[in-house]
Each structure stands twice: as C-alpha cells, then as structure tokens.
C-alpha cells in the first residue's frame, strides 16, 4: 500500500489559449493551442498544432 501527498500552500496557475481556422468551401481547417503552467517551483509550456483536410 502507498500514499500520495501534495502541498497546496504554494501559488500556481494554468493558462490555455487556442485558435481554429477553417475554410468550408475547401474542406480545410487548422488549429493551434498553447498551455502555460506557472508557480513557485513550476514552469511549463506545451502546445499543439494540427491541420485537417476533408476530400
């Protein structure tokens, strides 16, 4: 058996932003997303990009 413990006394946060672009006539779309995590001892950045095409 094991136990997990967290210390929630520190201040931290997470911010996400995204955008979608599409052209219905051409059947194409794209997207982008960025995630930023910050805090006293936490710093992180992640993201996603993608393109979709329907034929």
HELIX and SHEET records of a PDB file:
SHEET    1   A 3 UNK A  12  UNK A  23  0                                        
SHEET    2   A 3 UNK A  28  UNK A  39 -1                                        
SHEET    3   A 3 UNK A  43  UNK A  53 -1                                        
END                                                                             
